Amino acid sequence: MDFAPSLRIQITALETRGLLVEISGPLIAFGQDPLQDAIVGHLNAGRRDFILRMSGVTNIDSIGLGQLISAYRLIRANGGTMRISSPSKRVRERLKATRLDTVFDIFYEDTAA
């Protein structure tokens, strides 16, 4: 059996008060930006309000932080909002270290977002 952690990010979307985008796995450099691709698809479908649930993100590097910033800018440029919900400990640490926790709307419990 293969117990190696997944090296690919998983993105799932559910409709709530905004579009709940569940992100799990590592948000790191892949050579492509699956988060941006997902956001663009939902923006093209008319969605404007996004909640990124990040409780399942196992790792985030500078490229992953850049992907979050790009998604935020893209959503804002299209008249939308982006909130981060339930960030994992690793994500919280990186957002705090880079002071991005002062830029993004972050909710530490799902019900608050």
C-alpha positions as CSV (number, residue, x, y, z in Angstrom):
1,M,0.0,0.0,0.0
2,D,1.1,3.5,-0.8
3,F,0.9,5.8,2.2
4,A,2.7,8.8,0.7
5,P,0.8,12.0,1.1
6,S,-0.9,13.4,-1.9
7,L,1.2,15.9,-3.8
8,R,-1.8,17.4,-5.7
9,I,-4.1,19.9,-4.3
10,Q,-7.8,19.0,-4.2
11,I,-10.4,21.8,-4.8
12,T,-14.1,21.2,-4.3
13,A,-16.9,23.9,-4.5
14,L,-20.2,24.0,-2.7
15,E,-22.9,26.7,-2.9
16,T,-23.6,28.4,0.5
17,R,-24.0,32.1,1.3
18,G,-21.1,32.5,-1.1
19,L,-19.3,29.8,-3.0
20,L,-17.5,27.5,-0.5
21,V,-14.3,26.4,-2.1
22,E,-12.7,23.5,-0.1
23,I,-9.0,23.3,-0.6
24,S,-7.0,20.3,0.7
25,G,-3.5,19.0,0.2
26,P,-0.4,21.1,-0.4
27,L,-0.8,24.6,-1.9
28,I,2.7,24.8,-3.4
29,A,4.4,25.2,-6.8
30,F,3.1,22.8,-9.4
31,G,3.9,24.7,-12.6
32,Q,0.2,25.5,-12.9
33,D,-2.3,27.3,-10.7
34,P,-5.3,25.0,-10.0
35,L,-6.8,27.5,-7.6
36,Q,-6.7,30.3,-10.2
37,D,-8.2,28.0,-12.8
38,A,-11.1,27.1,-10.4
39,I,-11.7,30.7,-9.5
40,V,-11.8,31.8,-13.1
41,G,-14.3,29.1,-13.9
42,H,-16.6,30.1,-11.1
43,L,-16.2,33.8,-12.0
44,N,-17.2,33.0,-15.6
45,A,-20.3,31.2,-14.2
46,G,-21.3,34.4,-12.4
47,R,-20.1,33.6,-8.9
48,R,-18.7,36.6,-7.0
49,D,-18.5,35.7,-3.3
50,F,-16.0,33.1,-2.3
51,I,-15.2,31.4,0.9
52,L,-11.9,29.4,0.8
53,R,-12.0,26.7,3.5
54,M,-8.4,25.9,4.1
55,S,-8.5,23.4,7.0
56,G,-7.2,20.6,4.8
57,V,-4.2,22.5,3.5
58,T,-1.2,20.5,4.6
59,N,1.5,22.9,3.4
60,I,1.8,26.3,1.8
61,D,4.9,27.9,0.3
62,S,5.6,31.3,-1.2
63,I,4.1,30.2,-4.5
64,G,0.9,29.1,-2.7
65,L,0.7,32.5,-1.0
66,G,1.1,34.1,-4.3
67,Q,-1.7,32.0,-5.7
68,L,-3.9,33.2,-2.8
69,I,-3.0,36.8,-3.6
70,S,-3.7,36.3,-7.3
71,A,-7.1,34.8,-6.5
72,Y,-7.9,37.7,-4.2
73,R,-6.9,40.3,-6.7
74,L,-8.9,38.5,-9.5
75,I,-12.0,38.2,-7.4
76,R,-11.8,41.8,-6.3
77,A,-11.2,43.0,-9.9
78,N,-14.5,41.3,-10.8
79,G,-16.5,42.9,-8.0
80,G,-16.4,40.0,-5.7
81,T,-15.3,39.1,-2.1
82,M,-13.0,36.4,-0.8
83,R,-12.9,35.1,2.8
84,I,-10.6,32.4,4.2
85,S,-12.3,30.0,6.6
86,S,-10.8,27.5,9.0
87,P,-7.1,27.8,8.0
88,S,-4.9,24.9,9.1
89,K,-2.2,25.6,11.6
90,R,0.4,25.7,8.8
91,V,-1.6,28.3,6.8
92,R,-2.2,30.4,9.9
93,E,1.5,30.5,10.6
94,R,2.4,31.5,7.1
95,L,-0.3,34.2,6.8
96,K,0.8,35.7,10.1
97,A,4.5,35.5,9.3
98,T,3.9,37.4,6.0
99,R,1.3,39.7,7.6
100,L,-1.2,38.6,5.0
101,D,-3.5,37.9,7.9
102,T,-4.0,41.7,7.9
103,V,-5.0,41.7,4.2
104,F,-7.5,38.7,4.0
105,D,-10.8,38.3,5.9
106,I,-10.0,35.2,7.9
107,F,-12.6,33.3,10.0
108,Y,-11.3,30.6,12.3
109,E,-14.6,28.8,12.5
110,D,-16.8,27.7,9.5
111,T,-19.9,29.3,11.0
112,A,-18.4,32.8,11.1
113,A,-17.6,32.9,7.4
